[in-house]
Amino acid sequence: MSGHATAALAVGSLPELTPARALGSWQLDVPALILIALLGGLYGWGVLRVRRAGGTWSPGRILAFGLLGLGGLAVATMSSLAVYDHVLFWPAAVQNVLLDLITPLGLALGDPLRLAIEALPGEGAGRVRRAMSGRVVRLLTFPLVSTALVLGTELTVYFTPYFATALRVGWLHELMYLHLLAAGCLFVVPVLTREAALPTWCNHPVRAALVFLDGIIDAVPGLVVMTHGTLIAGAWYLHHAPAWSPDVQHDQQIGGGAMLSIAELVALPFLLAILAQWARAERVQAAALDRRLDRDLAPAASPVAAPGRARAASDEAEAVRASDGSGAVRVRPWWETEQNEVAARIRRQHGED
């Protein structure tokens, strides 16, 4: 018998939810445990493959994937939130926001797409990239579409018979878990991956703006649930509410407030992750430009290559008469006349000197 069915049968005997019981109450959820083991096993296999091939994989990414991603999934599906979600609305609300916001963020910080491409052999990596560039995946992960899917999923769960039915039917409850998790991952994973999973115009400033917008949109379901006058799955909770529970309407308000608070708290680390990636990309670009400058300037510094550089400079530079009227010709250096990134960088350096 599944954990949800057991909880449904035992709702009348659940003790009052205290802080100690909130930390110590757990139940087994076999489908969730299988998913956690599968994701963790594949991720660990990928890390081993990369390291055996001489590559590196950040311990921070491993911790984010394991603790925040898989750990968040375990807490949502097997902790006291799952034990009490059939008698109180607010644990179910927290459970659902963990699945579509926090767990996807942890999984995305682990960058499983980049790991898969680095770990798989050539043809396997090609299949992953082809899958990422397929029409259906491109449509579902398109920034505004994926944001709408997250919002639509949460509103569908709470304002249709979906949630009330899932409380009665164990397999549908598991499917709801997976639905929430998948919807969240469709937005978060492409935004945070180092692979080209989004359109080319979606650079880091655009991603930061999208994350900011998503933070505002994610607050909508919690706000609506908190202020909604009609009870969500009211018939179920009125029938199963234990004597020690708060008023069902108040319970719903607590759940909506928790959803709103968690959504706003998640927006900040999400935005910080984007800004950190942006700063890292700028450093990488600057380092590459420095190496290019070193390569371009090395021939000019070499005595052997100096005549060649002088001839090229004389061909391309602009010759102007000196202002002292002596008739001498001043040859402007190539970086003063050429219009490219390397020349602009050298001009800025000379200006600073």
N, C-alpha and C positions, 0 to 999 in steps of 0.2 A: 504494500500500500504506500502511495506517495506521501511525502511530508505534508502536502497541502490537504490531502484527504484526512490524514491523521489530525491535523489542526482543526479541520472543519468538524470532526466528530468530538473533539475535546474542548471546543470553545467554552462550554459551560463550566469547565473545571480549571481554566487558566487562572493562576493567582494574579494579584494586582501587580501591574508593571512598575517596579521600583528601579532606581539606578543600578542596584546590584543585579537584579534579574535582567535588566537591559544589557548588561555586559556578559552575564553568564548563561543566558538562555539561547540554545542553538538547536537546530534540527537538520537532519540530512535531506538534501535535495539531490537526488541521483542525476537527473539530466544536467543540472548546473555543475555538479562535480565533474561529470564527464567532459563538459565543455571547458572547464578550467584546466583539467589535466591535458586535454588535447591542445589547447592554446599554449599552455606552459611548456609542454613537451616539444611542440614545433618550434617555439621561440628558442628554447635551450639548444635544440639541435642546430638551429641556424647560427647561434653564437659560436658553438663548437666548430662548425664548418668554417666560419670566417677566421677564427683564431688558428685553426690547424693549417689554413692556407697562408698564414703569415700576416693576416690583417688584424685590426683591432676593433673592438666594440665597446662603447662607453659603459662603465658600470652604472652611471646615472640613468642611462636608458633602460638597463636591465632592472634596476630598482623601481623605476617608474612603471614599467610594464608589469612587474610582479606584485609590488605592494599596492600601488594606486589602481592599476587596471584589474588584475586578477583578484587582488585583495578586496577591491570595491565590489566586484561581482560576487565574491563569497559572502561578504557582509550583507549585500542586498538580498541574496536568495536563501541564506542559511542562518542568519543571526536572529536576534529577538525581533527584528523588523518582520521577518518571515513568520516567526512563531505567533506574533500578535496581529498580523495584518488582516485576519479574518474577524477580529472583534473590535479593532480600532481603525479608524480611517487614516489617522496621521502616520502610523508606521508604513502603511501601504503607499502613502504619498511620498514619504522620504525614500522608500524602497525604489519607487519608479524614477525619481529624479537622480538617484545614484546610478541607475542603469542607463539613462539616456544623456547624462552630463558628465559625471565624475569618472565612471568606468571607461567611457570612450576617451576621455582626456588622458587617463593613465596609459591606455593601450596605444594611443597616438604618440605620446611622448617616447614610447619605446621604438617608434618608427619601424613597424613590422614590414612595411612594403619595401623599404630600402634594405632591410636585413634579408628578405627573401631574394631580392635581386643579387645581393652580394654572395649569398650562401649557395644558391642554385647554380648548376653548370650553365654554360652558354645558352642552350636551347630552353632550359627551364626559365632562366631569366627573361628570355625573349617572350615566352608564353605569358609571364606575369605582366610584362609591359604591354603586350597586345591586349590582355584582358583589361588593363587599366585604361587603354585608349579606345575600347569598344564603345559603340554608340549608347548602349543602355547604361553602362557605368558612367560615361561622360555626362549623360543627362541627369542621373541620380546624384552625382557629386558636384554638379554645377552649383556654385555658391548659393544663389538665391533659391534654387530648387531644393537643395538639401536643407536649408534653413526652414523653408516652408514645410518640408516633410517632418522635421522635428516638432514644429508647432502643431501641424495637423495631427500627428500621432498622439500627442498629449491631449489635445482637445477631443479627439476621437475616443480615447480611452475613458475619459471622465464624463463626456456629455452624449454618449450613446450607450446602448445596453452592453457594450464590450466588457467594461470593468465588472459590472454586476454579474454577468454571466461567468466571467473568469473566476469569481469568488466561489461559484458553485461547481465549476468543471475544472478538474486539475490539469488536464492536458492543455486547455485553453490558457490557463494561468501561466504555464511554462512558455507557451507560444507568445503570450504578451510580454514576458521577460525578454525573449529573443527579439521581438518586434521593436521594443524600446531601445535595446542595445544596438541593433542594426541601424536604426534611424539616427542615433547619436553619432555612430561611427562614420556614417556617410558624410557628415559635415566636418567632424573634427580631424579624422585621419588624413584626408587629402590636404587640409590646410597646414598641418604640422609636418608632413613628410618631406624629406629632402628630395624625393623623386618629383618629376614633372607630371603631377597628377591633376593639375588645374590649367585653365587656359593661360596663354603667355601673358595676357594683360593683368593677371592676378599676381602682381608682385607683392613685396612685403608691406608697403604702405597700404595697398588695397586690402590685403589680408587683415591688417590691423583694423582697418575701418569695418570690414565684415565681422570681425570678432566683436567689436564694440556694438555694432548693430545687433548681432546675435544675442549679446548680453541683455539688450533691451527687450528683444522679442521673447527670450526665455523667461522673462519675468511675467509675461502675460498669463500663462496658465495658472500660476500660483495666485496671481491677483484675482483672476476670475473665480477660481475655486474658493478663495477666502471670502469673497463678497457675494457668491452665488446664493440666492435665497432658497433654491430647491436642493434637497439633500441628494448627494451622489451615492448611488446604491443604498438609498435610505431604507428600503424595505429589509435588506439584509442586515444592516447595522442596527436598526431598531429591534430586530428579532434576536440578534446575537450579542448585543451589548451587555457586558457583565454589570453587576450592581455597583462595582467600584469605578466604572468608567465615567468620564465627563458626559455632559449632555451631547447628544449626537451632532447637533448643529455646532456647538462649541468645538467638538472634536474635528469637524470639517474645517472650521476656521483655523485651528492649530495646524492642520495639515497644509492648507493653502499658504499660511505664513511661513512654514518650514520650506515649502517648495520655492517661495519667493526669495527667502534668505539664502538658501543654498545656491540658487541660480545666480544671484548677484555675487556671492563669494567665489564661485567658480570662474566668473568672467575675468577677475583680476589675474589669477595665475595663467589663464589661457592667453590673455593679452601680453603678459610678461614673457611667456614662452615665444610668442611671435616677435616681440621686440628683441629678445635674445638672439633668435635666428637672424633677424635683420642685421644686428650688430656683427654677428659672426660672418655673415655673407659680405658685409662691407670690409671686414678685416681680410678675408680671403681675396677679395677683388683688389684691395690695396697692395697686398703681398705679391699678387700676380703682376700688377702694374710695375711694382718696384723691380721685379725680376726682368721684366721686359725693358725697363729703362737701363738696367745694368747691361743687358745684351746689346742695346743700341748704342750706348755710350762707350762700351769697351773698344770697338774698332777705332773710334776717334782718339782714344787715349793711347793707342798702340802706335809706335813710330813707323812700323811697316805699313799700317793701314792709313796713316795720316795723309799721304798724297792722294789716295783714292777718296778719302772723305773730303779733302780740300777741293778736288775736282767736282765731286757731287754737289758740294755746297756752292761752288762758283756757278754751276749750271742752274741750280734751283733758287739761289738766294737773289735778293734784290740789291743791285748796286746803286748807291746814291752818292752824290757829291758831298764832300765834307763841307761843313759850314764855315771853315776858316778861309775858304777861297783858294786854297793851295792847289786845287786840282786833283788831290789824292782821292782814290776810290775806297770807300768803306764797304766791305762785304758783310752783310748781316748774317748771323748764324742761322742754320737751317731751322732751328726750333722757333725762331722769331717769325718765319714766313709760312711754315707748314701749318695746316689746320687739322690736327688730329689730337688724340688723347695724350699721347706721349709728349708732343710738343707743348701742349697746354700745361702738363705737369711740370715740365722743366721751366716754363715761363713763371709759373707760380713759385717754384723754388728760388729762382733768381730774384723775383720780387721780394721774397721774404729775406733774402740775404742783403 
